[in-house]
Amino acid sequence: MSTISLKLCPDYFHVAEGPGNKIMGYIMGKVEGQGESWHGHVTAVATEYRRQQLAKTLMNLLEDINDKI
């Protein structure tokens, strides 16, 4: 099984910061598997920043990065 890590693919890890450098959310994209059999994992948004489209924005970022790799 292969795993994409921060060391191998730092673009899969992003932090969304708000005013005062407060962390609003983060995404850690991880893809596991081989060939056609693979799956991904995502961690996302702080409770007080939910329902503001932040998770969707982070997911779109991860998908765009994945398309380039």
NORMO-V671904 format. One record per residue. RES is the residue in three letters. SS is DSSP state (helix for helix, strand for strand, loop for the rest). OMEGA is omega as a letter, one per 30 degrees, with the letter a starting at -180 (999 if undefined). Layout:
BEGIN
RES;SS;OMEGA / RES;SS;OMEGA
END
This chain:
BEGIN
MET;loop;l / SER;strand;a / THR;strand;l / ILE;loop;a / SER;loop;l / LEU;loop;a / LYS;loop;a / LEU;loop;a / CYS;loop;a / PRO;helix;l / ASP;helix;l / TYR;helix;a / PHE;strand;a / HIS;strand;l / VAL;strand;l / ALA;strand;a / GLU;strand;l / GLY;loop;l / PRO;helix;a / GLY;helix;a / ASN;helix;l / LYS;loop;l / ILE;strand;l / MET;strand;a / GLY;strand;l / TYR;strand;l / ILE;strand;l / MET;strand;a / GLY;loop;l / LYS;strand;l / VAL;strand;l / GLU;strand;l / GLY;strand;a / GLN;strand;l / GLY;loop;a / GLU;loop;a / SER;strand;l / TRP;strand;l / HIS;strand;a / GLY;strand;l / HIS;strand;l / VAL;loop;l / THR;loop;a / ALA;loop;a / VAL;strand;l / ALA;loop;a / THR;helix;a / GLU;helix;l / TYR;helix;l / ARG;loop;l / ARG;loop;l / GLN;loop;l / GLN;loop;a / LEU;helix;l / ALA;helix;l / LYS;helix;l / THR;helix;l / LEU;helix;l / MET;helix;l / ASN;helix;l / LEU;helix;a / LEU;helix;l / GLU;helix;l / ASP;helix;l / ILE;helix;a / ASN;helix;l / ASP;helix;a / LYS;helix;a / ILE;loop;999
END
